[in-house]
Amino acid sequence: MSTIEQIAAALQGYDPKALAAASVNQFLAKLVDPVTDTERVGVFAALGRVLAQDVVSPISVPPHDNSAMDGFAFDGSQLVKGQSLTLRLAEGTAFAGKAWTGVAGVGACVKIMTGAIMPTGMDTVVPLELVKVDGDQVHIPADVLQRGDNRRFLGEDLMAGQPALRQGQTLGPAALGLIASLGLAQVPVFRRIKVAYFSTGDEILSLGEPLREGAVYDSNRYTVFGLLTRLGVEVIDMGVVKDEPAALEAAFREAARGADAIITSGGVSMGEADHTKAMMKQLGDVAFWRIAMRPGRPMAVGKITESGKSAVLFGLPGNPVAVMVTFLAFVRPALQRLMGSAVTEPVLLKAHSAEALRKKPGRTEYQRGTVARGADGQLSVRTTGNQGSGVLSSMVQANGLIVLHHAQDNVAVGDEVDVMMFDGVI
């Protein structure tokens, strides 16, 4: 297990007092080790789980050549460009679920339903709506199809013995259907990771407490809960912990014993009381950063060890928007790695800025924005207005974060910008 010092030494240009946003994810990729414990779960329980090993197809899908639509199957070698074709209709119909057992000679065709096995010697299907049937004669107009049309091949989707799904893939609805199509009732997945989280600060109130001067109700626990739940982890809510050494020590020790990762909000800024940071230092190997980003500059990362067990620590800022932005930018991909998931860079949507945006090179900015499609069909994005890190309502109004990259300068109206969309994430 690498220490903070060892990871820092391996990163070129590492400066904890002015850390580029891109360096944060590089650091966390070295800090976080994926879980290795696995279990087998049924298909209905596999949604959102991370596959622990490749799924190799035990069968070919489809298991035979079959018709892609309702129509008439025939030998496509009889088609001649520019000429119509008349075929004799054989007796019986080829239905899905069983092989057609009739006999069709030269110049014949067979009525066939979608999914039915292609009769021997036939490789083409003409749709019902394209032909004219006159008694036992089927007339196919010239040039309405080519040989092999409307035929699905054996193994066209998957061939037996080939990987159908790869280790590290997070299983979505389509994957569940694919697993079932292979006749598999269970799949191997990594165990769910446990993430403990709590808010810190004497000014933070839990719901149900009377409001007092200088205090605010805790919102971070609820946004973090939502973000973690969306991610599919097992969440451990530890409430609000007062900024007192004994209370903080007990909370950190309990979290490290029971969880794979710990998330805190508040207590990591330079000007805040030192109890939270001091306890992090006392109980673990922790780095304290000032990230070149907006919002969310202060952050702590490391590992807390208790009873021989370590948990990854993410100490997030206290402001509500900063918590969500740092989670989306850094914590989420780190937790995906911890889950055993194959982490990829987020897909950024391109949109034209509907307004001028002020930006200084040397930091990454995440501005809350709303993407819409204009009458011209082009995507445009505008900010939600006030970009203060405490304006949580702006995260509700937004459907994505406008990502203004580290070296980027001011943005003019009409300039193309990147947007990290919220859909499917929060």
Buried (B, 14 or more C-beta within 10 A) or exposed (E): EBEBEEBBEEEEEBEBEBBBBEBBBBBBEBBBBBBEEBBEBEBEBBBBBBBBBBBEBEBBBBEEBBBBBBBBBBBBEBBEEEEEBBBBBBEBBBBEEEEBEEEBEEEBBBBBBBBBBBBEEBBBBBBBEEBEEEEEEBEBEEEBBEEEBBBBBBBBBBEBEEEBBEBBBBBEEEBBEBBEBBEBEEBBBBBBBBBBBBBBBEEBBEEEEEEEEEBBEBBBBBBBBEBBEEBBBBBBEBEBBBBBBEBBBBBBBBBBBBBBBBBBBBBBBEEBBEBBBBBBBEBBBBBBBBBBBBBBBBBBBBBBBBEEEBBBBBBBBBBBBBBBBBBBBBBBBBBBBBBBBBBEEBEBBEBBBBEEBEBEEEBBBBBBBBBEEEEEEEBBBBBBEEBEBBBBBBBEEBBBBBBBBBEBEEBEEEEEBBBBBBEEEB
